[in-house]
Amino acid sequence: MYVGRFVVVGPGIGAYRVSSRSFPNRQVVERDGTLTVGPTPDAPETDNPYIAYNCVREGGDYVVVGNGSQVDPIAEKLDMGYTPRDALAEILLALDYEKDDYNTPRIAGVVGADTAFIGIVRKDALLVEEVEEPTLVATYEEDTPRAFDLSADSTADAARELYDHEFEHAVCAAAATVDESVETAFYNGE
């Protein structure tokens, strides 16, 4: 099944996977502690504004994961002292779903050492929920948060587990764990 991009968050852990039929030539790179999705060196040039963005970024005592430009302002709101729920809701509502050919939802999660929130803004709804177990939301098909069996024990394992998940058209994946510090990892396939 093709679900597009998806996030999985739970207390202490968050992960994100790029799945794409249209733009498979992307990778995750690390820049000053932030994980960024962008085109690979051999990718064809495009003016599509939705293919390059930060996908994992620290904000306050949290990490934000998501599928687009909403990651940065959510992290900035957290730095300003907003609660995870309010930061997610305000920014997802303000930016709304992507105005592409598919009305792609924006998805994001905020992860703290002992807490996690997940959110999606679709053409027909805005959902933001606190979650107590690993929870998935995707841009297509799985666009309502639901429990997800994430068995990874480390950040690198979480990135690899999402990349290897049965959902179709994996491109790359990123993950972060939060406890006394933040650890990030990514997997770009082979």
C-alpha positions as CSV (number, residue, x, y, z in Angstrom):
1,M,0.0,0.0,0.0
2,Y,1.2,3.5,-0.8
3,V,0.7,5.9,2.1
4,G,3.1,8.7,1.0
5,R,5.2,10.3,3.7
6,F,4.6,9.2,7.3
7,V,5.7,10.0,10.9
8,V,5.7,7.7,13.9
9,V,6.0,9.3,17.3
10,G,5.9,8.2,20.9
11,P,7.4,9.4,24.2
12,G,11.1,9.6,23.7
13,I,11.2,8.7,20.0
14,G,10.1,10.1,16.7
15,A,10.8,9.0,13.1
16,Y,9.9,10.1,9.6
17,R,10.0,8.4,6.2
18,V,9.9,9.8,2.7
19,S,8.0,7.6,0.4
20,S,7.5,8.9,-3.2
21,R,6.4,7.9,-6.6
22,S,7.1,11.3,-8.1
23,F,10.4,12.4,-6.6
24,P,12.5,9.3,-5.6
25,N,15.9,11.0,-5.9
26,R,16.0,12.5,-2.4
27,Q,18.2,11.9,0.6
28,V,18.5,13.0,4.2
29,V,21.6,14.9,5.3
30,E,22.6,16.3,8.7
31,R,23.3,20.0,9.0
32,D,24.3,21.4,12.4
33,G,22.1,18.9,14.3
34,T,19.1,19.3,11.9
35,L,18.1,16.6,9.5
36,T,17.2,17.9,6.0
37,V,15.5,16.1,3.1
38,G,16.8,17.3,-0.3
39,P,17.5,16.1,-3.8
40,T,20.4,13.8,-4.5
41,P,23.2,15.1,-6.7
42,D,21.8,13.2,-9.7
43,A,18.2,14.3,-9.2
44,P,16.7,16.2,-12.1
45,E,16.2,19.9,-11.5
46,T,12.7,21.0,-10.3
47,D,11.0,24.1,-9.0
48,N,8.7,22.0,-6.8
49,P,8.8,23.8,-3.4
50,Y,7.8,20.6,-1.5
51,I,10.8,18.4,-2.1
52,A,13.4,20.0,0.2
53,Y,12.9,20.8,3.9
54,N,14.0,20.1,7.4
55,C,12.4,16.9,8.6
56,V,13.9,16.6,12.1
57,R,14.8,19.6,14.2
58,E,15.2,20.5,17.9
59,G,12.9,23.0,19.5
60,G,13.1,23.8,23.2
61,D,13.2,20.5,25.1
62,Y,11.6,18.6,22.2
63,V,12.3,17.3,18.7
64,V,10.0,18.0,15.8
65,V,9.5,15.6,12.9
66,G,7.5,16.3,9.8
67,N,7.0,16.3,6.0
68,G,7.6,19.9,5.1
69,S,8.3,23.5,5.9
70,Q,6.1,23.3,9.1
71,V,8.9,21.7,11.0
72,D,10.9,25.0,11.4
73,P,8.1,27.2,12.7
74,I,6.9,24.5,15.1
75,A,10.4,24.2,16.5
76,E,10.6,28.0,16.8
77,K,7.3,28.1,18.7
78,L,8.6,25.5,21.1
79,D,11.8,27.6,21.6
80,M,9.5,30.5,22.5
81,G,7.8,28.4,25.2
82,Y,4.7,27.2,23.4
83,T,3.3,23.8,24.5
84,P,3.7,21.0,21.9
85,R,0.0,20.9,21.3
86,D,-0.3,24.6,20.7
87,A,2.8,24.8,18.5
88,L,1.5,22.0,16.3
89,A,-2.1,23.3,16.1
90,E,-1.1,26.9,15.4
91,I,1.4,26.1,12.7
92,L,-0.5,23.3,11.0
93,L,-3.6,25.5,10.9
94,A,-1.6,28.5,9.6
95,L,0.2,26.7,6.8
96,D,-2.7,24.4,6.0
97,Y,-2.4,21.4,3.6
98,E,0.0,21.6,0.6
99,K,-1.7,23.2,-2.4
100,D,-0.2,20.6,-4.8
101,D,-2.1,18.3,-7.3
102,Y,-3.0,15.9,-4.4
103,N,-3.9,18.4,-1.6
104,T,-1.1,16.6,0.4
105,P,-1.7,16.9,4.1
106,R,1.0,18.3,6.3
107,I,2.0,15.9,9.1
108,A,4.2,16.5,12.1
109,G,5.1,15.2,15.6
110,V,6.6,16.7,18.7
111,V,8.6,14.4,20.9
112,G,9.9,14.9,24.5
113,A,11.5,12.5,26.8
114,D,8.2,11.6,28.4
115,T,5.6,12.9,26.0
116,A,4.7,13.0,22.4
117,F,2.1,14.7,20.2
118,I,1.1,14.0,16.6
119,G,-0.7,16.2,14.1
120,I,-2.1,16.4,10.6
121,V,-3.8,19.0,8.6
122,R,-5.9,17.7,5.7
123,K,-8.2,19.5,3.3
124,D,-11.1,18.5,5.6
125,A,-9.6,18.4,9.1
126,L,-7.0,19.5,11.6
127,L,-6.1,16.8,14.2
128,V,-3.6,17.2,17.0
129,E,-3.4,14.4,19.7
130,E,-1.2,13.6,22.7
131,V,0.0,10.0,22.4
132,E,1.3,7.5,24.9
133,E,2.6,4.8,22.5
134,P,4.2,4.9,19.1
135,T,1.6,6.4,16.7
136,L,1.6,6.7,13.0
137,V,0.0,9.3,10.6
138,A,0.6,9.4,6.9
139,T,-0.2,11.8,4.1
140,Y,-2.5,9.3,2.3
141,E,-4.6,6.3,3.3
142,E,-3.4,6.3,6.9
143,D,-4.3,10.0,7.5
144,T,-5.8,9.5,10.9
145,P,-3.4,8.8,13.8
146,R,-3.3,5.1,14.9
147,A,-1.0,2.9,17.1
148,F,2.1,1.6,15.3
149,D,4.3,-1.3,16.4
150,L,7.7,0.3,16.5
151,S,10.2,-2.2,17.9
152,A,13.4,-0.2,17.5
153,D,15.8,0.1,20.4
154,S,18.0,2.9,19.0
155,T,17.7,5.9,16.8
156,A,19.5,4.3,13.9
157,D,17.3,1.2,14.3
158,A,14.1,3.4,14.2
159,A,15.3,5.1,10.9
160,R,16.0,1.7,9.4
161,E,12.8,0.1,10.6
162,L,10.7,2.9,9.0
163,Y,12.7,2.7,5.8
164,D,12.2,-1.1,5.7
165,H,8.4,-1.0,6.5
166,E,6.1,-2.6,4.0
167,F,4.6,0.6,2.8
168,E,5.6,1.2,-0.8
169,H,8.2,3.4,-2.4
170,A,10.6,4.0,0.4
171,V,13.2,6.8,-0.4
172,C,14.8,7.7,2.9
173,A,14.1,7.9,6.7
174,A,15.2,9.9,9.7
175,A,14.7,9.4,13.5
176,A,15.4,11.1,16.8
177,T,15.4,10.0,20.4
178,V,15.0,12.4,23.4
179,D,16.1,11.7,26.9
180,E,18.8,13.8,28.7
181,S,20.0,14.6,25.2
182,V,18.9,14.3,21.6
183,E,20.3,11.7,19.2
184,T,19.5,11.7,15.5
185,A,20.1,9.2,12.7
186,F,19.0,8.7,9.1
187,Y,19.0,6.0,6.5
188,N,19.1,6.7,2.7
189,G,18.7,3.3,1.3
190,E,21.3,1.5,-0.8
